[in-house]
Amino acid sequence: MEKVFVAQRVNSKLQATEKSIDVAMTEAAELLTTLIEARRELNMSTVVGDKELASLTQALVALDAARQSTVALHNGLGKMAKAMRIPITAGTIKPNFVIGASEDAVTMREAS
């Protein structure tokens, strides 16, 4: 199989992984906000649920570590693609050596 098509498949999974981590971080942050708002709405002391909020904060830290690792992976794969001479132009993997395949380019997004 042509290495550019393998690279496209890897890139697709990388983007899906990055998106999943972003979604998980967003959901966890929204949960944190919701828990604090719920405590306030119920006029509960700030000590109520403190351990649980700390656990959720630890989960967010772990998700951020996963995000950072994925960014490092993304950068490393970009270097590998360059070393393997896989055509990457303006952030995309393009099988430009295949007739008519340039429209099938896979976009590689910047990791946030």
C-alpha positions, 0 to 999 in steps of 0.5 A: 500500500502506498505510504501516503494512504497509510499516512492519511489513515493515521492522520484520520485517527490522530484527528479523531483522538485529538477531538475526543480529548477536546470533547472530554475536557469540555465535558469535564469543565462543564461538569465542574461548573455545573457542580459548583452552580448546583451547590450554590443553588442549594445553599450548601457550604463550600465544604460539601463536595470538596473531595469530589471537586478535587477528584474532577480537577485531577481528571482535568489535569490528566486530560490535559496531560493526554492532550499534551502527549497527543500534541507531542505525538502529532509533532513527531508524526509530522517529522516522520512524514517529512523524513519519509518524504510523504508530501505534506503541503500547508498542513495537509497530506496530499497524494499529489503523485496520484492522478486526480487524487489532489482533491482527496487531501486529508487536512491536518489541524494544528493541535490546540 
